[in-house]
Amino acid sequence: MSDSHPLPTSPGGGGDNDAGRIAAIFDVDGTLIPGTSAERIFLRALLRRGLLGPRRAIGIAWALGDRRGKLNPLKAMTRDRIYLSGMDAARMREFGRELFDRKIMPRLSTIGLAALRQHQREGHYIVLLSGSLDFLLQPLLEYTKADLLVTSTLEVNAKGRFTGHIANTHPVGRHKASLMQALIEQRHIDLAASYAYADTAGDIHLLELVGHPVAINPRAALRKHALERGWTIKEFPLARA
């Protein structure tokens, strides 16, 4: 299992030789997709389509509905992605692309997309960052023409089926910041002049990397931290329900 995340560029992206380039890093889940994540949308769609076996479906339905305690059973269940073990990778990628068009793209914040477009007009290097699975957000990379997508990827066995295990560094919490450090080294990014947009206290390490951190739709912990640090706070509302 690899411990490093590949850093691909999109056809519309900037090159590797732009020394001192300004980046705009956009967390996706809860930021460009307000109030939820691409993977929650995916899980609900799998349940509706009956694409999970009964045992997996019951466990995921319980996890999605649980709000009683501090523990998050959905996070525990999807730390790898055991719920996808044995499933055909090509079929899931096709389903993910269909789901983006039907369910994910309509939830994108128009204000968030406008901010991204403004950075593009200014020639900034656009990074999309998410703990959700790559095949759910590859269409977002293409739709926005961002320069880079950093996500979770799954191992695929010789039969073309997911093993359920993450094949790269899972971009959540502190790992988001460490992955961006690798980006900085490879893409010659000027941190002090760069921007990051994110929505949770788990993103604080990422936000602290850049000269222009922006807390989006922040909950109490991130809002408090942002106010103490004098960070910009913005709302990226849903495009529509």
Secondary structure as UniProt FT lines:
FT   TURN            11..12
FT   TURN            16..17
FT   TURN            19..20
FT   STRAND          23..27
FT   TURN            30..32
FT   TURN            34..35
FT   HELIX           38..49
FT   HELIX           54..65
FT   HELIX           73..77
FT   TURN            78..81
FT   HELIX           82..84
FT   TURN            85..86
FT   HELIX           89..99
FT   HELIX           100..104
FT   HELIX           105..107
FT   HELIX           110..121
FT   TURN            122..123
FT   STRAND          125..133
FT   HELIX           134..144
FT   STRAND          148..152
FT   STRAND          154..156
FT   TURN            158..159
FT   STRAND          161..166
FT   HELIX           174..187
FT   HELIX           191..193
FT   STRAND          195..198
FT   HELIX           201..203
FT   HELIX           204..207
FT   TURN            208..209
FT   STRAND          212..216
FT   HELIX           220..229
FT   STRAND          232..234
//
